[in-house]
Amino acid sequence: MTAHALLQRQDRAGLALVASALAVADPHHADWIHTALRDAFTVYADERDAAMRICEELAHDPDEHVARGARRLNEGLARIDCVLHPA
């Protein structure tokens, strides 16, 4: 629930916190985070794409947990086939 709320913010701070958690998550918690990721970014492709851009920036963060988690988030975002795409 917390990961979902942070992802729904769709901002750098929320994505960074979730990325940091994902970097150290066990497989069970990582599954929950990826479920929250799909729930937050399945509808609008432009929102998913904006989150991917933020994750690309975070992948170069000096905090290794944030950087590693951001790369994993970006991989998860890339696998999402959104319902609505820009015209």
C-alpha positions as CSV (number, residue, x, y, z in Angstrom):
1,M,0.0,0.0,0.0
2,T,2.8,2.4,0.8
3,A,4.6,1.7,-2.4
4,H,1.4,2.3,-4.4
5,A,0.8,5.6,-2.7
6,L,4.4,6.8,-3.3
7,L,4.2,5.7,-7.0
8,Q,0.9,7.5,-7.4
9,R,2.7,10.7,-6.5
10,Q,4.5,10.3,-9.9
11,D,7.4,12.4,-8.8
12,R,11.1,12.0,-8.2
13,A,10.8,11.8,-4.4
14,G,8.3,9.0,-4.5
15,L,10.1,7.0,-7.2
16,A,13.4,7.4,-5.3
17,L,11.9,6.0,-2.1
18,V,10.4,3.0,-3.9
19,A,13.6,2.5,-5.9
20,S,15.6,2.4,-2.7
21,A,13.2,-0.1,-1.1
22,L,13.2,-2.3,-4.3
23,A,17.0,-2.5,-4.2
24,V,17.0,-4.3,-0.9
25,A,13.6,-6.1,-1.1
26,D,13.3,-9.8,-0.8
27,P,11.5,-11.6,-3.7
28,H,8.2,-11.5,-2.0
29,H,8.3,-7.7,-1.3
30,A,9.7,-7.1,-4.8
31,D,6.6,-8.7,-6.2
32,W,4.4,-6.4,-4.2
33,I,6.4,-3.4,-5.4
34,H,6.1,-4.5,-9.1
35,T,2.3,-5.0,-8.6
36,A,2.1,-1.5,-7.2
37,L,4.1,-0.3,-10.2
38,R,1.7,-1.9,-12.7
39,D,-1.3,-0.6,-10.7
40,A,0.0,3.0,-10.8
41,F,1.2,3.1,-14.4
42,T,-1.0,0.8,-16.5
43,V,-3.5,3.4,-17.8
44,Y,-1.7,6.4,-19.3
45,A,1.4,5.9,-21.4
46,D,2.5,9.5,-21.0
47,E,2.6,9.0,-17.2
48,R,4.6,5.8,-17.5
49,D,7.0,7.5,-19.9
50,A,7.5,10.4,-17.5
51,A,8.3,7.9,-14.7
52,M,10.7,6.1,-17.0
53,R,12.6,9.4,-17.6
54,I,12.8,10.0,-13.9
55,C,14.1,6.5,-13.3
56,E,16.7,7.0,-16.0
57,E,17.9,10.0,-14.0
58,L,17.8,8.2,-10.7
59,A,19.8,5.3,-12.2
60,H,22.8,7.7,-11.9
61,D,22.1,8.7,-8.3
62,P,25.1,8.6,-6.0
63,D,23.1,6.4,-3.6
64,E,23.7,2.9,-4.9
65,H,20.4,1.6,-3.5
66,V,18.4,4.3,-5.4
67,A,20.4,3.8,-8.6
68,R,20.0,0.0,-8.5
69,G,16.4,0.2,-7.7
70,A,15.7,2.8,-10.3
71,R,17.2,0.5,-13.0
72,R,14.8,-2.3,-11.8
73,L,11.8,0.1,-11.7
74,N,12.7,1.3,-15.2
75,E,12.8,-2.4,-16.4
76,G,9.4,-3.0,-14.9
77,L,7.9,0.2,-16.4
78,A,9.2,-0.8,-19.8
79,R,7.2,-4.1,-19.6
80,I,3.9,-2.3,-18.9
81,D,1.6,-2.1,-21.9
82,C,-0.5,0.9,-21.1
83,V,-4.2,1.2,-22.1
84,L,-4.2,4.8,-23.3
85,H,-1.5,6.3,-25.6
86,P,-1.2,10.0,-26.7
87,A,-2.9,10.7,-29.9
